[in-house]
Amino acid sequence: MTTTTRTARTGIRGLRDFRKRPGPGRLRRPRGGDRGQTSVEFLGMTPFIILIMLVLWECALIGYTFSLAGNAADVGARKGSGAEYGADAACRAGALKDLPDAWSGAARVDCGRGSGLYEATVTLKVPVLVPGLFDLDIDIDGEAGSALED
């Protein structure tokens, strides 16, 4: 029976003798057995990681479009309610003023008087991060109203 003791200089003595023995009971792996396995697994997962990042970015674009549509409708309603002449033109110009190019090209702005309010509705199309790969046919509406000023 061999006792195993550990020292700082030699490691585990009994285990050291066991590694040197030839035959099927050896602990050493054959040379090159698992080398590069992590790299292969990472390369296999890379397309899925990129796809998940694209989907998350597209979700962020959808959320940003909600924010832009609401803000544009609010600005348009305020400009239209305060305009003395040409309220519809002021509403449309105010709604489209701060929209980025990717959203302003397909934006639809509807302005008009309601009961005591000037109302604006802005419809924006969600841009696609990778055009041609897939098309999101999602329209986001933003609605706002502002008290009419006399």
C-alpha positions as CSV (number, residue, x, y, z in Angstrom):
1,M,0.0,0.0,0.0
2,T,1.3,3.4,-1.0
3,T,0.6,6.5,1.0
4,T,0.2,9.8,-0.8
5,T,1.6,12.9,0.8
6,R,1.7,16.3,-0.6
7,T,4.7,18.6,-0.4
8,A,5.2,22.0,-2.0
9,R,8.2,20.8,-4.0
10,T,7.1,17.5,-5.4
11,G,3.3,17.5,-5.5
12,I,1.5,14.3,-4.7
13,R,4.1,11.5,-4.4
14,G,1.9,8.5,-4.9
15,L,0.2,10.1,-8.0
16,R,3.5,10.8,-9.6
17,D,4.5,7.2,-9.5
18,F,1.1,6.2,-10.9
19,R,1.6,8.5,-14.0
20,K,4.9,6.9,-14.9
21,R,3.5,3.4,-15.1
22,P,2.9,2.1,-18.6
23,G,-0.4,0.4,-19.6
24,P,-4.1,1.1,-19.5
25,G,-4.1,2.5,-16.0
26,R,-2.3,5.7,-17.0
27,L,-3.8,9.1,-16.2
28,R,-2.2,11.1,-19.0
29,R,-4.3,11.8,-22.1
30,P,-3.0,10.9,-25.5
31,R,-1.3,13.8,-27.2
32,G,-3.7,16.3,-29.0
33,G,-6.9,14.6,-27.7
34,D,-9.0,17.6,-26.8
35,R,-6.8,20.4,-28.1
36,G,-8.9,23.1,-29.9
37,Q,-12.2,21.8,-28.8
38,T,-13.2,25.1,-27.3
39,S,-12.4,26.9,-30.5
40,V,-14.5,24.5,-32.5
41,E,-17.4,24.9,-30.2
42,F,-17.1,28.7,-30.3
43,L,-17.0,28.7,-34.1
44,G,-20.1,26.5,-34.2
45,M,-22.0,28.9,-31.9
46,T,-20.9,32.1,-33.6
47,P,-23.7,32.2,-36.2
48,F,-26.3,31.8,-33.4
49,I,-24.7,34.5,-31.4
50,I,-24.7,36.9,-34.3
51,L,-28.4,36.0,-35.1
52,I,-29.4,36.7,-31.5
53,M,-27.6,40.0,-31.6
54,L,-29.4,41.0,-34.8
55,V,-32.8,40.1,-33.3
56,L,-32.1,42.1,-30.2
57,W,-31.0,45.1,-32.2
58,E,-34.2,44.9,-34.3
59,C,-36.2,44.8,-31.1
60,A,-34.3,47.9,-30.0
61,L,-35.3,49.6,-33.3
62,I,-38.9,48.7,-32.7
63,G,-38.8,50.3,-29.3
64,Y,-37.0,53.4,-30.6
65,T,-39.7,53.7,-33.4
66,F,-42.4,53.8,-30.7
67,S,-40.5,56.6,-28.9
68,L,-40.0,58.6,-32.2
69,A,-43.7,58.3,-33.3
70,G,-45.0,59.5,-29.9
71,N,-42.6,62.4,-29.8
72,A,-43.2,63.4,-33.4
73,A,-47.0,63.4,-32.8
74,D,-46.6,65.5,-29.7
75,V,-44.5,68.1,-31.5
76,G,-46.9,68.2,-34.4
77,A,-49.9,68.6,-32.2
78,R,-48.3,71.5,-30.3
79,K,-47.1,73.2,-33.5
80,G,-50.6,72.8,-35.1
81,S,-52.5,74.1,-32.0
82,G,-50.3,77.2,-31.8
83,A,-50.3,78.1,-35.5
84,E,-52.4,81.1,-36.4
85,Y,-52.5,80.2,-40.1
86,G,-51.7,77.0,-41.9
87,A,-52.1,74.7,-38.9
88,D,-51.9,71.5,-40.9
89,A,-48.7,72.6,-42.6
90,A,-47.2,73.6,-39.3
91,C,-48.2,70.3,-37.7
92,R,-46.7,68.3,-40.6
93,A,-43.4,70.3,-40.5
94,G,-43.1,70.0,-36.7
95,A,-43.7,66.3,-36.8
96,L,-41.1,65.6,-39.5
97,K,-38.5,68.1,-38.3
98,D,-36.5,65.9,-35.9
99,L,-37.1,62.5,-37.4
100,P,-34.0,60.7,-38.6
101,D,-33.7,59.8,-42.3
102,A,-34.5,56.1,-41.9
103,W,-37.9,57.0,-40.4
104,S,-38.8,60.2,-42.2
105,G,-38.9,58.8,-45.7
106,A,-42.0,56.6,-45.1
107,A,-43.7,58.7,-42.4
108,R,-47.3,59.6,-42.6
109,V,-48.7,62.5,-40.7
110,D,-52.4,63.2,-40.2
111,C,-53.4,66.4,-38.5
112,G,-56.8,67.9,-37.7
113,R,-59.0,69.7,-35.2
114,G,-60.9,67.6,-32.6
115,S,-63.3,68.7,-29.9
116,G,-61.3,71.4,-28.2
117,L,-58.0,69.7,-29.2
118,Y,-55.7,69.8,-32.1
119,E,-54.8,66.1,-32.8
120,A,-51.9,64.6,-34.7
121,T,-51.2,61.0,-35.7
122,V,-47.8,60.0,-36.9
123,T,-47.3,56.5,-38.5
124,L,-43.7,55.3,-38.9
125,K,-42.4,52.2,-40.5
126,V,-39.8,50.2,-38.5
127,P,-36.5,50.2,-40.5
128,V,-34.7,46.9,-41.0
129,L,-31.1,46.5,-39.8
130,V,-30.2,44.3,-42.7
131,P,-32.3,45.2,-45.8
132,G,-33.0,42.3,-48.1
133,L,-32.5,39.7,-45.4
134,F,-36.0,40.0,-44.1
135,D,-38.7,42.6,-44.2
136,L,-40.6,43.8,-41.1
137,D,-43.9,45.2,-42.3
138,I,-44.7,46.9,-39.0
139,D,-46.2,50.3,-38.8
140,I,-46.1,52.1,-35.4
141,D,-48.7,54.8,-34.7
142,G,-48.1,57.8,-32.4
143,E,-51.1,59.9,-31.4
144,A,-51.1,63.2,-29.5
145,G,-53.4,66.1,-28.8
146,S,-52.9,69.6,-27.7
147,A,-55.4,72.2,-26.4
148,L,-56.4,74.7,-29.1
149,E,-55.1,78.2,-28.5
150,D,-57.4,81.1,-29.4
